[in-house]
């Protein structure tokens, strides 16, 4: 058995108000029950629903993570949210470098600074990497992933490995229903682990897979030796489906 406890996180993206988040978390709590779970569980609501979700999850095994963070603690950054602000909502972590944020202009340097700022505030971090279809077809996947991983980890210390996970999310699989095969996902995850291993203990670091994960494919993906859980978008919006994905980690 692996020493790495699986992590299943639901990225709600721009869905759900505070009231809806509270209802969703309450339902998820009931579905997951009080017994031991095969995975650590987290939901990632929008900023405006973090506090409601954190309150609803309090005392349960459900962690609450934000979807993005700014690198500054405060300042003239209209529309941005800092790591200390996320901590103040009761959330415990944050996604950094999701491909939808990178597509909107987030750079490798910002990803590195945001990972650092989040860790400094005591947040758990899931940092996302992944290649486009054009990059995969051009045979550029491995160097691209290596560059993204090295850039994201530039400011991470070896002793912080437990506070960080990397999600391998091929862009062509996100929201498309075109899930990576377990073989492709495993190969990429192993590569990410090897590169991250230059800085962090590869036996401890958790690597997740994301991109059209569903209750039907989650088990086979998470059974791969280098895949320690899932970052789930669309399928996490349904509590029953998300609970089924959590159970598939066993
Ligand atoms: P998806 O999204 O599960 O809807 O493909 C995954 C993600 O973007 O994290």
Boltz pocket constraint, residues with backbone or C-beta under 6 A from the ligand:
constraints:
  - pocket:
      binder: B
      contacts: [[A, 11], [A, 169], [A, 173], [A, 174], [A, 175], [A, 176], [A, 177], [A, 210], [A, 211], [A, 212], [A, 213], [A, 231], [A, 232], [A, 233], [A, 234], [A, 235]]
      max_distance: 6.0
